[in-house]
């Protein structure tokens, strides 16, 4: 949102009704010049897209095990199935009913092509499969670890893993395997935001799946024929 607003792009930022941090997020989004929408999940998102003039949907939804555990203590269900898959699919199906006026830029994850028994990756693999089989103009982005000092959520396990992986890749690069570092190295949240904003402004890469290496090299990529 911040990167898009820096470029002067109009942004509609959704805040879930009933969110414990709703007022904080509304204040933050409005301070950046975004239009805040508080339409309930389970409603008519296609109508929201139409009313708000939405052309590109940035599907960036996701939860964590820690947030899921906290939700269970409060008597709510919040997990990869309900959020990463369920809410994302609500956006995708709404976009599907608005073809060709709405396209979807979906933030997936490296490894979604090999989900195995991993619930997090499986949720993303299923969204990807639906998108590829649908009429929705879409682009799938699969970053590796996302780091950065100013992320809203600290996610210490992801940060620790990224340090380890980046260290191994740095050693590999020193021995000539620089391609591995470019492909699998972590990105900061700001770098990812810049990449998403670049890709969201144009549709020439729609239908593709971009891994971390392609995200870094997007300026030199050939559009899909």
C-alpha positions as CSV (number, residue, x, y, z in Angstrom):
1,X,0.0,0.0,0.0
2,X,2.7,2.4,1.0
3,X,4.7,1.8,-2.2
4,X,1.7,2.2,-4.5
5,X,0.7,5.4,-2.8
6,X,4.3,6.7,-3.2
7,X,3.8,6.2,-6.9
8,X,0.5,8.1,-6.8
9,X,-1.7,5.0,-7.5
10,X,-5.2,5.0,-5.9
11,X,-5.5,2.2,-3.3
12,X,-8.5,0.6,-1.6
13,X,-7.3,-1.0,1.6
14,X,-9.6,-3.6,3.2
15,X,-10.0,-3.7,7.0
16,X,-11.9,-6.6,8.4
17,X,-14.9,-5.6,10.5
18,X,-14.4,-6.7,14.1
19,X,-10.6,-6.7,13.8
20,X,-9.0,-5.9,17.2
21,X,-6.6,-3.5,15.4
22,X,-9.2,-2.0,13.0
23,X,-8.9,1.6,14.2
24,X,-5.1,1.5,14.2
25,X,-5.1,0.1,10.6
26,X,-7.7,2.6,9.4
27,X,-5.6,5.5,10.8
28,X,-2.5,4.2,9.2
29,X,-4.1,3.5,5.8
30,X,-5.8,6.9,5.7
31,X,-2.6,8.7,6.7
32,X,-1.1,7.2,3.6
33,X,-4.0,8.4,1.4
34,X,-5.7,5.0,0.9
35,X,-9.4,4.6,0.8
36,X,-10.5,2.2,3.5
37,X,-13.2,-0.4,2.9
38,X,-14.7,-2.3,5.8
39,X,-17.0,-4.7,3.8
40,X,-17.6,-8.0,5.7
41,X,-16.1,-11.2,4.5
42,X,-18.8,-13.5,3.2
43,X,-20.5,-10.6,1.5
44,X,-20.6,-9.5,-2.1
45,X,-16.9,-8.7,-2.8
46,X,-17.6,-8.5,-6.5
47,X,-20.0,-5.6,-5.8
48,X,-17.3,-4.0,-3.7
49,X,-14.8,-4.2,-6.6
50,X,-17.4,-2.6,-8.9
51,X,-18.3,0.1,-6.5
52,X,-14.7,1.0,-5.6
53,X,-13.5,0.8,-9.2
54,X,-11.0,-2.0,-8.4
55,X,-8.9,-3.1,-11.4
56,X,-6.1,-5.1,-9.7
57,X,-6.6,-7.2,-6.6
58,X,-3.5,-7.8,-4.5
59,X,-4.2,-11.1,-2.8
60,X,-1.7,-10.9,0.1
61,X,-3.7,-12.8,2.8
62,X,-2.1,-15.1,5.2
63,X,-2.0,-16.1,8.9
64,X,0.4,-17.9,11.2
65,X,0.2,-20.7,13.6
66,X,0.7,-18.3,16.5
67,X,-2.3,-16.2,15.3
68,X,-4.3,-19.3,14.9
69,X,-3.6,-20.4,18.4
70,X,-4.5,-17.0,19.8
71,X,-7.8,-17.2,17.8
72,X,-8.6,-20.6,19.2
73,X,-8.3,-19.2,22.7
74,X,-10.8,-16.5,21.8
75,X,-13.2,-19.1,20.3
76,X,-12.4,-18.2,16.7
77,X,-11.1,-20.3,13.8
78,X,-8.2,-18.8,12.0
79,X,-5.8,-21.1,10.1
80,X,-4.3,-21.8,6.7
81,X,-7.5,-23.3,5.5
82,X,-9.8,-20.5,6.5
83,X,-7.5,-17.6,5.7
84,X,-4.7,-18.4,3.3
85,X,-7.1,-20.5,1.2
86,X,-10.7,-19.6,2.2
87,X,-10.5,-15.8,2.2
88,X,-8.1,-15.7,-0.8
89,X,-10.6,-17.8,-2.8
90,X,-13.4,-15.4,-1.9
91,X,-11.3,-12.6,-3.6
92,X,-10.5,-14.9,-6.6
93,X,-14.1,-15.9,-7.1
94,X,-15.2,-12.3,-6.9
95,X,-12.6,-11.3,-9.5
96,X,-13.8,-14.2,-11.6
97,X,-17.3,-12.7,-11.8
98,X,-15.8,-9.4,-12.9
99,X,-13.7,-10.7,-15.8
100,X,-12.2,-8.9,-17.7
101,X,-12.3,-5.8,-15.6
102,X,-10.4,-7.3,-12.6
103,X,-7.1,-9.1,-12.4
104,X,-5.4,-10.8,-9.5
105,X,-1.8,-10.5,-8.3
106,X,-1.4,-13.5,-5.9
107,X,1.4,-13.6,-3.4
108,X,2.1,-17.3,-3.1
109,X,5.3,-18.9,-1.7
110,X,8.4,-20.7,-3.0
111,X,7.7,-24.4,-2.6
112,X,4.0,-24.2,-3.5
113,X,4.8,-26.4,-6.5
114,X,5.9,-29.1,-4.1
115,X,3.5,-28.7,-1.1
116,X,3.7,-32.3,0.2
117,X,2.0,-32.5,3.6
118,X,2.7,-28.8,4.4
119,X,-0.6,-27.1,5.1
120,X,0.8,-23.7,4.4
121,X,2.1,-24.6,1.0
122,X,-0.9,-26.8,0.2
123,X,-3.3,-23.9,0.7
124,X,-1.2,-21.8,-1.8
125,X,-0.9,-24.7,-4.3
126,X,-4.7,-25.0,-4.4
127,X,-5.2,-21.3,-5.0
128,X,-2.6,-21.4,-7.7
129,X,-4.3,-24.4,-9.4
130,X,-7.7,-22.6,-9.3
131,X,-6.2,-19.5,-10.8
132,X,-4.5,-21.3,-13.6
133,X,-7.7,-23.1,-14.5
134,X,-9.9,-20.0,-14.4
135,X,-10.6,-17.2,-16.7
136,X,-9.2,-14.6,-14.3
137,X,-6.2,-12.6,-15.6
138,X,-3.6,-13.3,-12.9
139,X,0.0,-13.3,-11.9
140,X,1.5,-15.6,-9.3
141,X,4.5,-14.5,-7.3
142,X,6.6,-17.0,-5.2
143,X,9.1,-15.2,-3.0
144,X,11.4,-17.0,-0.6
145,X,11.9,-15.7,2.9
146,X,10.7,-12.2,3.5
147,X,12.8,-10.1,5.9
148,X,13.2,-6.4,6.8
149,X,13.5,-4.4,10.0
150,X,10.2,-2.7,9.6
151,X,7.8,-5.6,9.1
152,X,4.5,-5.2,11.0
153,X,4.9,-8.8,12.4
154,X,8.3,-9.8,13.6
155,X,8.0,-13.5,12.7
156,X,11.2,-14.6,14.5
157,X,11.3,-18.1,13.1
158,X,11.1,-16.8,9.5
159,X,13.8,-14.3,10.3
160,X,16.1,-16.9,11.8
161,X,15.6,-19.3,8.9
162,X,16.4,-16.5,6.4
163,X,19.6,-15.7,8.2
164,X,20.7,-19.3,8.0
165,X,19.7,-19.8,4.4
166,X,21.2,-16.5,3.3
167,X,24.4,-17.5,5.0
168,X,24.6,-20.8,3.2
169,X,23.8,-19.1,-0.1
170,X,26.6,-16.5,0.5
171,X,29.1,-19.3,0.9
172,X,27.8,-21.0,-2.2
173,X,28.1,-17.8,-4.1
174,X,31.7,-17.4,-3.0
175,X,32.4,-20.7,-4.6
176,X,30.7,-19.7,-7.9
177,X,27.1,-20.6,-7.3
178,X,25.8,-17.1,-7.5
179,X,22.7,-18.2,-9.4
180,X,21.5,-20.1,-6.3
181,X,21.8,-16.9,-4.2
182,X,19.8,-14.9,-6.8
183,X,17.1,-17.5,-7.0
184,X,16.6,-18.5,-3.4
185,X,17.9,-15.6,-1.3
186,X,15.5,-13.6,0.9
187,X,14.0,-10.3,0.0
188,X,13.1,-7.4,2.3
189,X,9.5,-6.4,2.6
190,X,10.3,-3.2,0.9
191,X,12.0,-5.0,-2.0
192,X,9.0,-7.2,-2.4
193,X,6.6,-4.3,-2.2
194,X,8.5,-2.5,-5.0
195,X,8.3,-5.7,-7.1
196,X,4.6,-6.2,-6.5
197,X,3.9,-2.5,-7.4
198,X,5.9,-2.8,-10.6
199,X,4.0,-6.0,-11.6
200,X,0.7,-4.6,-10.6
201,X,1.0,-1.6,-12.9
202,X,1.2,-3.7,-16.0
203,X,-0.4,-7.0,-17.2
204,X,2.2,-8.2,-19.6
205,X,3.3,-11.0,-17.2
206,X,-0.2,-12.3,-16.5
207,X,-0.4,-16.0,-16.6
208,X,3.2,-16.5,-15.3
209,X,4.6,-17.7,-12.0
210,X,7.6,-15.7,-10.9
211,X,10.1,-17.2,-8.4
212,X,12.6,-15.1,-6.4
213,X,15.1,-15.0,-9.2
214,X,12.5,-13.8,-11.7
215,X,11.2,-11.2,-9.2
216,X,14.7,-9.7,-9.0
217,X,15.2,-9.9,-12.8
218,X,11.7,-8.7,-13.7
219,X,13.0,-5.7,-15.7
220,X,14.7,-8.0,-18.1
221,X,12.0,-10.7,-18.4
222,X,10.3,-11.4,-21.6
223,X,6.5,-11.1,-21.4
224,X,4.6,-14.4,-21.8
225,X,3.8,-15.0,-25.5
